């Protein structure tokens, strides 16, 4: 089974951005960002691309799937 790994928290810190601000910019609730950061929610392709655009990076840089050991 694969688990979602994300660098959202790292990128938010780099941009000095709160979860709520990111949520507002991509049109989701803050809870969605929290679940994404914890790997509890797999984003839609559109959401992943919107988040990558906010941080001027790629979806692949922000999200990856790793095999669970």
C-alpha positions as CSV (number, residue, x, y, z in Angstrom):
1,X,0.0,0.0,0.0
2,X,1.2,3.5,-0.9
3,X,1.0,6.5,1.4
4,X,0.9,10.1,0.4
5,X,3.9,12.2,1.3
6,X,3.7,16.0,1.1
7,X,5.9,19.0,1.5
8,X,3.0,21.4,2.0
9,X,4.0,22.3,5.5
10,X,7.6,23.0,4.4
11,X,6.4,25.2,1.5
12,X,3.9,27.1,3.7
13,X,6.8,27.9,6.1
14,X,9.0,29.1,3.3
15,X,6.2,31.4,2.1
16,X,5.2,32.4,5.6
17,X,1.7,31.2,4.8
18,X,-1.0,29.9,7.3
19,X,-3.1,26.9,6.5
20,X,-6.2,29.1,6.2
21,X,-4.5,31.5,3.8
22,X,-3.5,28.6,1.5
23,X,-7.0,27.1,1.8
24,X,-8.6,30.5,0.7
25,X,-6.2,30.8,-2.2
26,X,-7.1,27.4,-3.6
27,X,-10.8,27.4,-2.7
28,X,-10.9,24.7,0.0
29,X,-11.5,24.6,3.7
30,X,-8.6,24.8,6.2
31,X,-9.5,21.3,7.3
32,X,-8.7,20.0,3.8
33,X,-5.2,21.5,4.1
34,X,-4.7,20.0,7.5
35,X,-5.7,16.5,6.2
36,X,-3.4,17.0,3.1
37,X,-0.5,17.8,5.4
38,X,-1.1,14.7,7.5
39,X,-1.4,12.5,4.5
40,X,-5.0,11.7,5.3
41,X,-6.4,13.1,2.0
42,X,-5.4,12.6,-1.6
43,X,-5.9,15.8,-3.5
44,X,-7.7,15.9,-6.9
45,X,-5.4,16.7,-9.8
46,X,-6.9,20.2,-10.0
47,X,-6.3,20.9,-6.3
48,X,-2.7,19.6,-6.5
49,X,-2.1,21.8,-9.5
50,X,-3.7,24.9,-7.9
51,X,-1.5,24.4,-4.8
52,X,1.6,23.9,-6.9
53,X,0.8,27.2,-8.8
54,X,0.5,29.1,-5.5
55,X,4.1,28.0,-4.6
56,X,5.5,28.3,-8.1
57,X,6.5,24.6,-8.2
58,X,5.4,21.3,-9.6
59,X,2.9,18.8,-8.3
60,X,5.7,16.2,-8.2
61,X,7.8,18.5,-5.9
62,X,4.9,18.8,-3.5
63,X,3.4,15.3,-3.5
64,X,4.7,11.8,-3.8
65,X,3.5,8.3,-3.0
66,X,5.8,6.0,-1.1
67,X,5.4,2.3,-0.3
68,X,4.5,1.7,3.2
69,X,7.0,-0.5,5.0
